[in-house]
Amino acid sequence: MKYLLSARVGVCLLAALLLLFPLVFSDPFYQDIAVAFTLAAISASAWNIVGGYAGQVSVGHSMFFGLGAYAPLLFYTLFGWPPLVGIPIGILLSIALAGLIGLPTLRLSGHYFSMATIAVAELIRIFFGTWALVGGAIGLQGPAVARGWWDLTFRSDLPYYYIFLAVLGLLLFVTYEVQRRRFGYYLRAIKASERAARSLGVPVRLTKLKALALSATFTSAAGSLYAIKTGFIDPDSGFGILVSVQMLIVAALGGAGTLFGPLVGALILVPLQTAANTWFGGSGSGLTFILYGGIIVLIARFEPGGLFDFWRRLSPLIRRRVHAA
């Protein structure tokens, strides 16, 4: 009972902190970091559904992110539609793609599945880079000036932050509901042992396919929000492997397979990236690869469960020492 009460208090404090942060730190620089944090948290939390809870480590999730990013700007370019209309279209395309590639690739396991997702994402990136309809290697641009609120083109980062925060809250609520229902138990059983889960009557392939489709839905939404906010998308920023790796690293750093692990990872990684880009200018983007590589090595060697799991094991020791003192 005490643990449940403290968890609720912690969630309320976190929600209040996220709601008040851009009002307290009103400088545009800090608001830009806050927007980047929420977008990274959305992407990583979406990846966490299939990669963290089900244990299917996808390194090609940029395919869903890219589809979601291209759809709003493509329909604006072709028909002049508000980018907002393209969001559900991108989600539907991503779900269809999840079903199309999920049927053959989810038969694989371990690093074979990861390699297959990388290959599919790279093929899509190359295809979009040579397809004239979507701008080829140049990409697409959104409306420079808002024609109305439906274009979601704002001068300040504050509206974007609260829109992204609302999507993040919805995603966390869905993930919470998933993990406490039968579907969530199926996912954790598959992660522990597919063979054992199948012997207990778990529909392994169908469960993994549903998890991939749900993950693709919110990953696509993250891509749409990114494209609408930046007003531009090209094959590298939409389908690049760095997009997929960032989702994986953020979730693994905080704690894959936990509800708030991706938030912890985003809270650490996004300021580090911003600091590298600020201190080293253009060369800071190259340091991102070094940063990702170092984090992968450290997590794999010292803390495979991530920082959230580390804190979960450390907090009882701290409480015992406090009581003893």
C-alpha positions as CSV (number, residue, x, y, z in Angstrom):
1,M,0.0,0.0,0.0
2,K,2.8,2.4,0.9
3,Y,4.6,1.6,-2.4
4,L,1.4,2.2,-4.4
5,L,0.9,5.5,-2.6
6,S,4.5,6.7,-3.2
7,A,4.2,5.7,-6.9
8,R,1.1,7.8,-7.3
9,V,2.7,10.7,-5.6
10,G,5.8,10.3,-7.8
11,V,3.6,10.3,-11.0
12,C,1.8,13.4,-9.9
13,L,5.0,15.2,-9.1
14,L,6.4,14.2,-12.5
15,A,3.3,15.4,-14.3
16,A,3.4,18.7,-12.5
17,L,7.1,19.1,-13.3
18,L,6.6,18.5,-17.0
19,L,3.6,20.8,-17.1
20,L,5.4,23.7,-15.4
21,F,8.9,23.3,-16.8
22,P,8.4,25.6,-19.9
23,L,6.6,28.2,-17.8
24,V,9.5,28.4,-15.2
25,F,12.3,28.1,-17.8
26,S,10.8,30.4,-20.5
27,D,14.0,30.9,-22.4
28,P,13.6,29.7,-26.0
29,F,16.8,27.6,-25.6
30,Y,15.3,25.6,-22.7
31,Q,12.0,25.2,-24.5
32,D,13.7,23.8,-27.5
33,I,15.4,21.2,-25.3
34,A,12.1,20.4,-23.7
35,V,10.5,19.8,-27.1
36,A,13.4,17.5,-28.1
37,F,13.1,15.7,-24.8
38,T,9.3,14.9,-25.3
39,L,9.9,13.8,-28.9
40,A,12.7,11.5,-27.9
41,A,10.6,10.1,-25.0
42,I,7.6,9.5,-27.4
43,S,9.8,7.7,-29.9
44,A,11.6,5.6,-27.3
45,S,8.4,4.7,-25.4
46,A,6.8,3.6,-28.7
47,W,9.9,1.4,-29.5
48,N,9.8,0.1,-25.9
49,I,6.5,-1.7,-26.5
50,V,8.0,-4.1,-29.0
51,G,11.7,-3.9,-28.1
52,G,11.4,-3.6,-24.3
53,Y,8.3,-5.6,-23.3
54,A,8.4,-8.2,-26.1
55,G,12.2,-8.3,-26.4
56,Q,12.1,-7.9,-30.2
57,V,15.0,-5.5,-30.7
58,S,14.2,-3.6,-33.8
59,V,16.9,-1.4,-35.2
60,G,14.8,-0.3,-38.2
61,H,12.0,1.6,-36.4
62,S,12.9,4.6,-38.5
63,M,10.8,3.1,-41.3
64,F,7.7,3.9,-39.3
65,F,9.1,7.3,-38.1
66,G,9.8,8.2,-41.7
67,L,6.4,7.3,-43.1
68,G,4.8,9.3,-40.4
69,A,7.1,12.2,-41.1
70,Y,6.6,12.2,-44.9
71,A,2.8,11.7,-44.9
72,P,1.7,15.2,-43.6
73,L,4.2,17.1,-45.8
74,L,3.5,15.0,-48.9
75,F,-0.3,15.6,-48.8
76,Y,0.4,19.3,-48.2
77,T,2.8,19.5,-51.2
78,L,0.5,17.5,-53.5
79,F,-3.0,18.8,-52.6
80,G,-2.4,21.7,-50.2
81,W,-4.1,19.8,-47.3
82,P,-3.3,20.8,-43.7
83,P,-0.4,18.6,-42.4
84,L,-2.7,17.6,-39.6
85,V,-4.7,15.5,-42.1
86,G,-1.6,13.5,-43.0
87,I,-1.0,12.2,-39.4
88,P,-3.7,9.4,-39.5
89,I,-2.7,8.5,-43.0
90,G,0.9,8.1,-41.9
91,I,-0.3,5.9,-39.0
92,L,-2.4,3.7,-41.3
93,L,0.5,3.3,-43.7
94,S,2.8,2.4,-40.8
95,I,0.4,-0.2,-39.5
96,A,0.1,-1.7,-43.0
97,L,3.9,-1.8,-43.2
98,A,4.2,-3.4,-39.8
99,G,1.9,-6.1,-40.9
100,L,3.7,-6.5,-44.2
101,I,7.2,-6.9,-42.8
102,G,6.1,-8.4,-39.5
103,L,4.8,-11.6,-41.0
104,P,8.2,-12.7,-42.3
105,T,10.7,-10.9,-40.0
106,L,9.0,-11.9,-36.7
107,R,9.7,-15.5,-37.5
108,L,13.3,-14.6,-36.7
109,S,14.7,-14.0,-33.3
110,G,17.7,-12.3,-31.6
111,H,20.2,-10.4,-33.8
112,Y,18.7,-12.0,-37.0
113,F,15.5,-10.0,-36.4
114,S,17.5,-6.8,-35.7
115,M,19.5,-7.3,-39.0
116,A,16.3,-7.8,-41.0
117,T,14.7,-4.6,-39.6
118,I,17.9,-2.6,-40.5
119,A,17.8,-4.0,-44.0
120,V,14.2,-3.1,-44.6
121,A,14.7,0.5,-43.2
122,E,17.7,1.0,-45.4
123,L,15.9,-0.2,-48.5
124,I,13.0,2.2,-47.8
125,R,15.5,5.1,-47.2
126,I,17.2,4.5,-50.5
127,F,13.9,4.2,-52.3
128,F,12.6,7.5,-50.9
129,G,15.9,9.1,-51.8
130,T,15.4,8.3,-55.5
131,W,11.6,8.8,-55.7
132,A,10.8,12.1,-57.4
133,L,7.2,12.3,-56.0
134,V,8.5,12.7,-52.4
135,G,11.3,15.1,-53.4
136,G,14.1,12.5,-53.8
137,A,17.2,13.3,-51.8
138,I,16.1,16.9,-51.3
139,G,13.0,16.0,-49.3
140,L,9.8,17.9,-48.7
141,Q,8.9,21.2,-47.0
142,G,5.7,22.2,-45.1
143,P,3.9,25.6,-45.0
144,A,6.3,28.5,-44.3
145,V,3.5,30.6,-42.8
146,A,0.4,29.2,-41.0
147,R,-2.9,29.5,-42.9
148,G,-4.7,28.6,-39.7
149,W,-4.3,26.6,-36.5
150,W,-4.7,23.4,-38.4
151,D,-1.3,23.9,-40.0
152,L,0.3,23.6,-36.5
153,T,2.9,26.2,-37.5
154,F,3.8,28.3,-34.5
155,R,6.5,30.8,-33.8
156,S,7.1,29.7,-30.3
157,D,8.1,26.2,-29.1
158,L,5.6,26.3,-26.3
159,P,2.5,25.0,-28.2
160,Y,4.6,22.2,-29.7
161,Y,5.8,21.2,-26.2
162,Y,2.3,20.8,-24.9
163,I,1.0,19.0,-28.0
164,F,4.0,16.6,-27.7
165,L,3.4,16.2,-24.0
166,A,-0.3,15.3,-24.6
167,V,0.8,12.6,-27.0
168,L,3.4,11.3,-24.5
169,G,0.8,11.2,-21.8
170,L,-1.5,9.2,-24.0
171,L,1.3,6.8,-24.9
172,L,2.3,6.2,-21.3
173,F,-1.4,5.6,-20.4
174,V,-1.7,3.0,-23.2
175,T,1.6,1.3,-22.2
176,Y,0.4,1.2,-18.6
177,E,-2.8,-0.4,-19.6
178,V,-1.0,-2.9,-21.8
179,Q,1.5,-4.0,-19.2
180,R,-1.2,-4.7,-16.6
181,R,-3.5,-6.8,-18.9
182,R,-3.1,-10.2,-20.5
183,F,-1.5,-8.8,-23.5
184,G,1.3,-7.4,-21.4
185,Y,1.8,-10.7,-19.6
186,Y,2.1,-12.4,-23.0
187,L,4.7,-9.9,-24.1
188,R,6.8,-10.5,-21.0
189,A,6.5,-14.2,-21.4
190,I,7.7,-14.0,-25.0
191,K,10.6,-11.9,-23.9
192,A,11.6,-14.5,-21.2
193,S,11.3,-17.5,-23.5
194,E,9.3,-17.8,-26.8
195,R,9.4,-21.6,-26.6
196,A,8.1,-21.7,-23.0
197,A,5.4,-19.1,-23.9
198,R,4.3,-21.1,-26.9
199,S,4.1,-24.3,-24.8
200,L,1.8,-22.4,-22.3
201,G,-0.6,-21.5,-25.1
202,V,0.5,-17.9,-25.8
203,P,-0.2,-17.0,-29.5
204,V,3.4,-15.8,-30.0
205,R,3.3,-14.7,-33.6
206,L,0.0,-12.8,-33.3
207,T,1.1,-11.2,-30.0
208,K,4.4,-10.0,-31.5
209,L,2.5,-8.7,-34.6
210,K,0.1,-6.7,-32.4
211,A,2.9,-5.2,-30.4
212,L,4.7,-4.2,-33.6
213,A,1.6,-2.6,-35.0
214,L,1.0,-0.7,-31.7
215,S,4.6,0.4,-31.6
216,A,4.4,1.5,-35.3
217,T,1.3,3.6,-34.5
218,F,3.0,5.8,-32.0
219,T,6.4,5.9,-33.8
220,S,4.6,7.2,-36.9
221,A,2.8,9.8,-34.7
222,A,6.3,10.9,-33.4
223,G,7.5,11.2,-37.0
224,S,4.5,13.3,-38.0
225,L,5.0,15.6,-35.0
226,Y,8.7,16.0,-35.9
227,A,8.0,16.9,-39.5
228,I,5.3,19.4,-38.6
229,K,7.5,21.1,-36.0
230,T,10.6,21.3,-38.2
231,G,8.6,22.0,-41.4
232,F,11.1,19.8,-43.4
233,I,11.9,16.1,-43.9
234,D,14.4,14.2,-46.1
235,P,15.4,10.6,-46.3
236,D,18.2,10.8,-43.8
237,S,16.3,12.7,-41.1
238,G,13.3,10.4,-41.6
239,F,14.7,7.0,-42.3
240,G,18.3,7.3,-41.2
241,I,19.7,4.6,-39.0
242,L,20.6,7.1,-36.4
243,V,16.9,7.7,-35.8
244,S,16.4,4.0,-35.0
245,V,19.5,3.9,-32.8
246,Q,18.4,6.9,-30.8
247,M,15.1,5.2,-29.9
248,L,17.0,2.0,-28.8
249,I,19.6,3.9,-26.8
250,V,17.2,6.2,-25.0
251,A,15.0,3.2,-24.0
252,A,17.9,1.0,-23.0
253,L,19.7,3.7,-21.1
254,G,16.7,4.5,-18.9
255,G,15.4,0.9,-18.7
256,A,13.8,-1.1,-21.6
257,G,10.6,-2.9,-20.5
258,T,9.7,-0.3,-17.9
259,L,7.1,2.4,-18.1
260,F,9.2,5.4,-17.2
261,G,12.6,4.0,-18.4
262,P,12.5,5.9,-21.8
263,L,11.7,9.2,-20.0
264,V,14.8,8.7,-17.8
265,G,16.9,7.9,-20.9
266,A,15.6,11.0,-22.8
267,L,16.2,13.2,-19.7
268,I,19.9,12.2,-19.8
269,L,20.6,11.8,-23.5
270,V,18.9,14.8,-25.0
271,P,20.8,17.4,-22.8
272,L,24.1,15.5,-23.6
273,Q,23.4,15.8,-27.3
274,T,22.5,19.5,-27.0
275,A,25.6,20.2,-25.0
276,A,27.8,18.4,-27.6
277,N,26.2,20.4,-30.5
278,T,26.5,23.7,-28.5
279,W,30.1,23.2,-27.4
280,F,31.5,21.7,-30.6
281,G,29.3,23.3,-33.3
282,G,29.0,21.2,-36.5
283,S,31.5,18.6,-35.3
284,G,29.1,17.8,-32.4
285,S,27.0,15.7,-34.7
286,G,29.9,13.4,-35.2
287,L,30.3,13.1,-31.4
288,T,26.7,11.7,-31.3
289,F,27.9,8.5,-32.8
290,I,30.7,8.2,-30.3
291,L,28.2,9.0,-27.5
292,Y,25.8,6.3,-28.7
293,G,28.6,3.7,-29.0
294,G,30.0,4.5,-25.6
295,I,26.5,4.2,-24.0
296,I,25.9,0.8,-25.7
297,V,29.2,-0.5,-24.4
298,L,28.6,0.7,-20.8
299,I,25.0,-0.6,-20.7
300,A,25.9,-4.0,-22.1
301,R,28.9,-4.3,-19.7
302,F,27.7,-2.9,-16.4
303,E,23.9,-2.4,-16.4
304,P,21.8,-4.3,-19.0
305,G,18.6,-3.3,-17.2
306,G,19.3,0.4,-17.5
307,L,19.3,3.2,-14.9
308,F,15.7,2.6,-13.9
309,D,16.5,-1.0,-12.9
310,F,19.7,0.1,-11.2
311,W,17.8,2.6,-9.1
312,R,15.1,0.0,-8.2
313,R,17.9,-2.3,-6.8
314,L,19.7,0.6,-5.1
315,S,16.7,2.3,-3.4
316,P,16.0,-0.5,-0.8
317,L,19.7,-0.4,0.3
318,I,19.4,3.4,0.8
319,R,16.2,3.0,2.7
320,R,17.7,0.4,5.0
321,R,20.7,2.6,5.7
322,V,18.5,5.6,6.4
323,H,16.4,3.5,8.9
324,A,19.5,2.1,10.5
325,A,20.9,5.6,10.9
